Amino acid sequence: MPDFHGVFPYLVSPVDPDGTIRRDVLARLCDDLIASGVHGLTPLGSTGEFAYLNNAQREAVVQTTIQAAKGRVPVVAGVASTSTLDAVAQAKAYQKLGADGILAILEAYFPLPDAQVESYFRAIADAVDIPVVIYTNPQFQRSDLSLDCIARLSSHPRIQYIKDASTNTGRLLSIMNRCGEQIRIFSASAHIPAAVMLIGGVGWMAGPACIIPRSSVALYELCQAKRWDEALELQRKLWRVNEAFARYNLAACIKAALIIHGYDVGDPVAPQKALTADERKAVEAVLREVG
């Protein structure tokens, strides 16, 4: 099993107005991110607008990312559905394409009890031979993972990581205390990555790393070296990016920032809307500040 750690940017999904994936733009972004030193790539995370794409579009995004990576860094592909059967089919398809891991996301229309939440993630992990990262984001998910559920899932041999976007850093420590080495934690942009690394996190999977990859890698390396004073100084500077993105639609922000950087990623998928001119100026100002 590969060892996942470090900075995994949540990739955007560049889409034409007619729904065609802009494969050349995505491939160029992947290549540049790898050149910047990131440790892996995550297509179809929240920033990848997985909830707004059909299965053919999702597969095109994953395939393009894997082909662009060329084995240089691991690719952890997002799998999301309200249906266990569909999620399993996605996971199998992405492994067949060459994904190195699966980011498992539960969508739910009706709330689900713990047993059904657990069965969804177990079914995905049972269907593949690669590591699974379970993803929990209580702000957007109707059915969250309880600590008991996470602890039970951590016993599965392929469920080795969790990305938690709860904003509750104490919850991360509780997961670590309950699960020990059975499950390792990636920070989300909702947390302060340096703080998560301090308590034992292995890295972060986040959209902002798409636009500040070198700084994100530098922060990770400072944390790894336990140079905490320098890490916190850099973290304070970079937190401005998280603050800006918390005010707007995340995918719209990342896409606007990438357009500013010269990547023709297009607008967020409708019915989402692109940033206004004033909002884009605010993002531009933050990018100038953080360099």
Protein Blocks (a to p, Z undefined) as FASTA:
>chain_A
ZZdehjdddddddddfkopacfklmmmmmmmmmmnopabdcehilknommmpcfklmmmm
mmmmmmmnnomaccddddddfbfklmmmmmmmmmmnopabdcdddddfbdcdfklmmmmm
mmmmmmpccdcdddddfklmmbdcdfklmmmmmmpmklmbdcdfehpaklmmmmmmmnmm
mbccdddfkbcfklmmmnopabdcdfklmmmmmlmmmmmmmmmnopaklmmmmmmmmmmm
mmmmmmpcfklmmmmmmmmnopagbpaddfbdcddfklmmmmmmmmmmnZZ
